[in-house]
Amino acid sequence: MTDDPSAPVLELIRGVWRFSALHVLARLGVAEALRGGPLTATQIAGRCDARPELLARVLRAAAGFGLLRSVAPGTYELTEAGEVLLPDHPRSLHAGVLTTADPALMYSLLTLPETVATGRRPFVARYGPLYRHLATDKELGELFDAYMDLRSRTFARALAETYDFSQARSVVDVGGGKGHILATVLRTHPHLSGTVFELAHLAPAARACLAERGVADRADVVTGDFFASVPVKADVYLLSNVLHNWDDAEAARIIGNVLTAMPPRGRILFLDMILPDDDSPHLGKDLDMRMLGVFGSGGERTRAEYTRLLERAGLSVAGITELAASTSLIEAMRAE
Ligand SMILES: C[S@@+](CC[C@H](N)C(=O)[O-])C[C@H]1O[C@@H](n2cnc3c(N)ncnc32)[C@H](O)[C@@H]1O
């Protein structure tokens, strides 16, 4: 601990500088270059198609914050923390770094003062609504979906292992992305069949992911817009990281469309971060800055805000359980 009152703000400013070095590592493939063991800055630059004398400064910075380690002056290896920059690492954040550094998404953060002061969203004015933009910017769309896949792995496993699916026969993952969470649930529960309900442009990636994870014989993909309808009947409806993109009126419309399709005894499982009521730090409070820039009034919610939203939408909350990775499961059913 330091007594310097400027330390917290300085730390945040340094975070931006460090993030730029991190972006270089991810964009130029430094972790992949170091996969086989230590290399000199010149060797890394050769593999990454970079200027050695300039890359050396970034490597020095990254070693200063623990992603690389010098094994001899100017020769580096990856640390355990640096290994998550490998795209195929089980906890990879490679796509997470590149998504965060994307110019359009950065713009939503840089224009946050205007959003907060006026309610306008310069991001939407320039790039259109996020999910339309992701459908047109193929590279960003793929990175975003890969990031969603990797960030969901721990809580998807926790959901599959802790929720009692024994009474259910079918699950639909509404806004299920590539089907990465559904695949985890189906692999753990061989008696279940499932459907990914998604925007049309994601159907090929979802079909490929379900096949790659060995559940294609029990899973299908239905495309559509959950603001228009959710035309799939199932015992369990999963909405993971969906409500946090939308304001209360929009979220209520999605839930209303789920209720139209859901059998009387069906269940809806919401996976989202639940913000603490106190001042404690929480990943969701920070992520909410992204939501603010991109979605405006839609964003992360507290337990009381979720409960109020769900009850107003005609649901009763059966339970709330913390899963993993700051994500909770809210189980709800039709109110009597
Ligand atoms: C934040 S991502 C969450 C993905 C996944 N459920 C997870 O937790 O990793 C939200 C998902 O909602 C989908 N989505 C957005 N608008 C939609 C709409 N109008 N109809 C159906 N899906 C939509 C997006 O394509 C995206 O995959």
Ligand as a Chemical Component Dictionary entry (heavy atoms), coordinates in Angstrom:
data_LIG
# 
_chem_comp.id                   LIG 
_chem_comp.type                 NON-POLYMER 
_chem_comp.pdbx_formal_charge   0 
_chem_comp.three_letter_code    LIG 
# 
loop_
_chem_comp_atom.comp_id 
_chem_comp_atom.atom_id 
_chem_comp_atom.alt_atom_id 
_chem_comp_atom.type_symbol 
_chem_comp_atom.charge 
_chem_comp_atom.model_Cartn_x 
_chem_comp_atom.model_Cartn_y 
_chem_comp_atom.model_Cartn_z 
_chem_comp_atom.pdbx_ordinal 
LIG C1  C1  C 0  -23.326 -11.329 -25.308 1  
LIG S1  S1  S 1  -23.650 -12.547 -26.535 2  
LIG C2  C2  C 0  -23.837 -13.995 -25.503 3  
LIG C3  C3  C 0  -23.573 -15.268 -26.231 4  
LIG C4  C4  C 0  -23.750 -16.539 -25.372 5  
LIG N1  N1  N 0  -25.114 -16.677 -24.926 6  
LIG C5  C5  C 0  -22.793 -16.513 -24.195 7  
LIG O1  O1  O 0  -23.228 -16.324 -23.047 8  
LIG O2  O2  O -1 -21.580 -16.673 -24.403 9  
LIG C6  C6  C 0  -25.339 -12.201 -27.006 10 
LIG C7  C7  C 0  -25.842 -13.083 -28.138 11 
LIG O3  O3  O 0  -27.175 -12.656 -28.486 12 
LIG C8  C8  C 0  -27.331 -12.778 -29.891 13 
LIG N2  N2  N 0  -28.383 -11.866 -30.340 14 
LIG C9  C9  C 0  -28.326 -10.508 -30.354 15 
LIG N3  N3  N 0  -29.472 -9.991  -30.830 16 
LIG C10 C10 C 0  -30.272 -11.045 -31.148 17 
LIG C11 C11 C 0  -31.584 -11.143 -31.672 18 
LIG N4  N4  N 0  -32.290 -10.041 -31.970 19 
LIG N5  N5  N 0  -32.126 -12.370 -31.840 20 
LIG C12 C12 C 0  -31.404 -13.504 -31.536 21 
LIG N6  N6  N 0  -30.135 -13.460 -31.020 22 
LIG C13 C13 C 0  -29.583 -12.256 -30.831 23 
LIG C14 C14 C 0  -25.964 -12.362 -30.410 24 
LIG O4  O4  O 0  -25.748 -12.779 -31.752 25 
LIG C15 C15 C 0  -25.022 -12.972 -29.414 26 
LIG O5  O5  O 0  -24.561 -14.242 -29.794 27 
# 
loop_
_chem_comp_bond.comp_id 
_chem_comp_bond.atom_id_1 
_chem_comp_bond.atom_id_2 
_chem_comp_bond.value_order 
_chem_comp_bond.pdbx_ordinal 
LIG C1  S1  SING 1  
LIG S1  C2  SING 2  
LIG S1  C6  SING 3  
LIG C2  C3  SING 4  
LIG C3  C4  SING 5  
LIG C4  N1  SING 6  
LIG C4  C5  SING 7  
LIG C5  O1  DOUB 8  
LIG C5  O2  SING 9  
LIG C6  C7  SING 10 
LIG C7  O3  SING 11 
LIG C7  C15 SING 12 
LIG O3  C8  SING 13 
LIG C8  N2  SING 14 
LIG C8  C14 SING 15 
LIG N2  C9  SING 16 
LIG N2  C13 SING 17 
LIG C9  N3  DOUB 18 
LIG N3  C10 SING 19 
LIG C10 C11 SING 20 
LIG C10 C13 DOUB 21 
LIG C11 N4  SING 22 
LIG C11 N5  DOUB 23 
LIG N5  C12 SING 24 
LIG C12 N6  DOUB 25 
LIG N6  C13 SING 26 
LIG C14 O4  SING 27 
LIG C14 C15 SING 28 
LIG C15 O5  SING 29 
# 
